[in-house]
């Protein structure tokens, strides 16, 4: 796997998550394993080529754009890159939470993600011959600095976090998606 970008600045000291808060959140999940939460996002085309504003909760807009070779302004990640970012973040959160739950000290988590995609269909305006659409392979490499765990335990930790990652499972498993025009 090749790295195309250097890591951004990170905290000098890795701030641990609240172990008691994690325990309480875990207990809540165990108490009602059937609980389902609906998450929402509103995506608005900004009117500047393919730049879109995504509104989630009460946060500032999360911008998604396309690179110049896909007719965008290159002001933000493209949709596939944003998907990889969400996937990496979700897996990293799982690694961190499970390391803390096991009593290990997390010093650093750095995930490299890359995916393969055929974009010749150009959103349905290009080559429409049958082919796999979307990502056909995703690779994640975890670089971990975690005290208190053996190499075998770190391998199991990564596998466990991947098994229970909601975003990874959304990508991996068929999920019904309804798309319709609002009438």
C-alpha positions as CSV (number, residue, x, y, z in Angstrom):
1,X,0.0,0.0,0.0
2,X,1.4,3.4,-0.9
3,X,0.9,6.5,1.2
4,X,-0.2,9.5,-0.8
5,X,-0.4,12.1,1.9
6,X,1.6,12.9,5.0
7,X,-0.3,12.7,8.4
8,X,-1.7,15.9,9.6
9,X,-0.6,17.4,12.9
10,X,-1.8,15.3,15.8
11,X,-1.9,16.0,19.5
12,X,1.5,15.9,21.2
13,X,-0.1,13.6,23.8
14,X,-2.9,11.2,22.9
15,X,-5.9,12.1,25.0
16,X,-7.5,9.0,26.4
17,X,-11.2,8.5,26.2
18,X,-13.2,8.4,29.4
19,X,-13.1,4.8,30.6
20,X,-16.1,5.2,32.9
21,X,-18.1,6.9,30.0
22,X,-17.1,4.0,27.7
23,X,-18.2,1.5,30.4
24,X,-21.6,3.3,30.8
25,X,-22.1,3.4,27.0
26,X,-21.3,-0.3,26.8
27,X,-23.7,-1.1,29.6
28,X,-26.4,0.8,27.8
29,X,-25.9,-1.2,24.7
30,X,-26.0,-4.4,26.5
31,X,-29.2,-3.4,28.4
32,X,-31.1,-2.8,25.1
33,X,-29.4,-4.6,22.2
34,X,-32.4,-3.9,20.0
35,X,-32.1,-0.1,20.1
36,X,-31.9,1.5,16.6
37,X,-31.0,5.2,16.1
38,X,-31.7,7.1,12.9
39,X,-28.9,9.3,11.7
40,X,-29.5,12.0,9.2
41,X,-27.7,14.2,6.7
42,X,-29.0,16.8,4.3
43,X,-26.9,17.3,1.2
44,X,-27.2,20.5,-0.7
45,X,-25.6,21.2,-4.1
46,X,-23.9,24.6,-3.6
47,X,-24.0,25.5,-7.2
48,X,-20.3,25.6,-7.7
49,X,-19.6,22.7,-10.1
50,X,-19.8,19.5,-8.0
51,X,-19.3,21.1,-4.5
52,X,-21.9,20.0,-2.0
53,X,-22.6,21.0,1.6
54,X,-23.6,18.2,4.0
55,X,-25.5,19.2,7.1
56,X,-25.3,16.8,10.1
57,X,-26.8,17.6,13.5
58,X,-25.9,21.2,14.4
59,X,-22.4,21.1,12.9
60,X,-21.0,23.4,10.3
61,X,-21.4,22.1,6.7
62,X,-19.2,19.2,5.8
63,X,-18.0,19.9,2.3
64,X,-17.6,17.2,-0.4
65,X,-16.2,18.1,-3.8
66,X,-14.6,16.5,-6.8
67,X,-11.0,16.9,-8.0
68,X,-10.3,18.8,-11.3
69,X,-10.0,15.6,-13.3
70,X,-13.7,14.9,-12.3
71,X,-14.7,18.5,-13.1
72,X,-14.7,19.7,-9.5
73,X,-12.8,22.5,-7.7
74,X,-10.7,20.2,-5.5
75,X,-11.8,22.1,-2.3
76,X,-12.6,18.9,-0.3
77,X,-12.6,15.2,-0.5
78,X,-14.7,13.6,-3.2
79,X,-17.6,11.3,-2.2
80,X,-15.5,8.1,-2.4
81,X,-12.7,9.7,-0.4
82,X,-15.2,10.9,2.2
83,X,-16.5,7.3,2.4
84,X,-13.0,6.0,3.0
85,X,-12.5,8.7,5.7
86,X,-15.7,7.6,7.4
87,X,-14.7,4.0,7.2
88,X,-11.2,4.7,8.6
89,X,-12.6,6.9,11.4
90,X,-15.1,4.2,12.4
91,X,-12.5,1.4,12.5
92,X,-10.0,3.7,14.4
93,X,-12.7,4.5,17.0
94,X,-13.3,0.8,17.4
95,X,-9.6,0.1,17.9
96,X,-9.3,2.9,20.4
97,X,-12.5,2.0,22.4
98,X,-11.5,-1.7,22.6
99,X,-7.9,-1.0,23.6
100,X,-9.2,1.2,26.4
101,X,-11.7,-1.4,27.4
102,X,-8.9,-3.9,27.7
103,X,-6.9,-1.6,29.9
104,X,-4.2,-0.8,27.3
105,X,-2.7,2.7,26.8
106,X,-3.2,4.1,23.3
107,X,-0.3,6.4,22.1
108,X,-1.2,6.5,18.4
109,X,-3.5,5.1,15.8
110,X,-2.8,5.8,12.1
111,X,-4.9,4.0,9.4
112,X,-4.0,4.0,5.7
113,X,-6.9,3.3,3.4
114,X,-7.1,2.9,-0.3
115,X,-9.8,1.6,-2.6
116,X,-10.1,0.6,-6.3
117,X,-12.9,2.2,-8.4
118,X,-13.7,2.2,-12.1
119,X,-15.1,5.6,-12.9
120,X,-15.6,5.2,-16.7
121,X,-19.4,5.3,-16.3
122,X,-19.1,8.9,-15.3
123,X,-22.2,8.9,-13.0
124,X,-24.2,7.2,-15.8
125,X,-23.2,9.6,-18.6
126,X,-20.2,7.6,-19.8
127,X,-19.6,4.0,-20.7
128,X,-22.7,2.2,-19.6
129,X,-21.4,-1.3,-20.4
130,X,-22.0,-3.8,-17.5
131,X,-19.2,-3.5,-14.9
132,X,-18.9,-3.4,-11.1
133,X,-19.9,0.1,-9.9
134,X,-18.4,1.7,-6.8
135,X,-15.4,0.5,-4.9
136,X,-14.4,-3.1,-5.8
137,X,-11.7,-3.5,-3.2
138,X,-10.7,-1.6,0.0
139,X,-7.4,-2.1,1.9
140,X,-6.8,-0.8,5.4
141,X,-3.5,-0.9,7.1
142,X,-3.4,-0.1,10.8
143,X,-0.2,1.4,12.3
144,X,-0.6,1.2,16.1
145,X,1.3,2.4,19.1
146,X,-0.5,0.8,22.0
147,X,1.2,-0.2,25.3
148,X,0.3,-3.3,27.2
149,X,-0.6,-5.5,24.2
150,X,1.4,-8.2,22.4
151,X,1.6,-8.3,18.6
152,X,-1.0,-11.2,18.6
153,X,-3.3,-9.1,20.8
154,X,-3.0,-6.1,18.5
155,X,-3.8,-8.3,15.5
156,X,-6.9,-9.6,17.3
157,X,-7.8,-6.0,18.3
158,X,-7.8,-4.9,14.7
159,X,-9.9,-7.9,13.6
160,X,-12.4,-7.3,16.4
161,X,-12.7,-3.6,15.6
162,X,-13.3,-4.5,12.0
163,X,-15.9,-7.1,12.8
164,X,-17.9,-4.6,14.9
165,X,-17.4,-1.4,12.9
166,X,-20.9,-0.1,11.8
167,X,-19.4,1.7,8.7
168,X,-17.3,-1.2,7.6
169,X,-20.3,-3.5,7.9
170,X,-22.4,-1.0,5.9
171,X,-19.8,-1.2,3.1
172,X,-19.3,-4.9,3.4
173,X,-23.0,-6.0,3.6
174,X,-25.9,-5.4,1.3
175,X,-28.0,-2.6,2.7
176,X,-31.4,-1.6,1.3
177,X,-31.2,2.0,0.0
178,X,-34.3,3.8,-1.3
179,X,-33.8,6.7,-3.6
180,X,-36.7,8.7,-4.9
181,X,-37.7,12.2,-5.9
182,X,-39.5,14.1,-3.2
183,X,-43.0,14.9,-4.6
